Amino acid sequence: MKQKVEAIFEKGVFRPVIPDEITMPEGQPVRLLVETMASEQDVLALATRVYDGLSEREITEIEQLALNRQDFFGTGIS
């Protein structure tokens, strides 16, 4: 059986964020695959680098394309 459970690692122990989500008996052996979640700071740092290396002209073109989505996929259909 597989369950996806969000947890916090504290004092050497994984603590479920919502304990009632776990539907198994106490003492049940499990195998954990730990995947860290991006923090708000990680997401903001990535967002600040989105235009790195681009000229002002390229940035303006990208933003204009994003704002003018009538023909976003180039299909000619509005």
Secondary structure as GFF3:
##gff-version 3
##sequence-region A 1 78
A	DSSP	beta_strand	7	10	.	.	.	ID=ss1
A	DSSP	beta_strand	13	16	.	.	.	ID=ss2
A	DSSP	three_ten_helix	19	21	.	.	.	ID=ss3
A	DSSP	alpha_helix	40	48	.	.	.	ID=ss4
A	DSSP	alpha_helix	56	67	.	.	.	ID=ss5
###
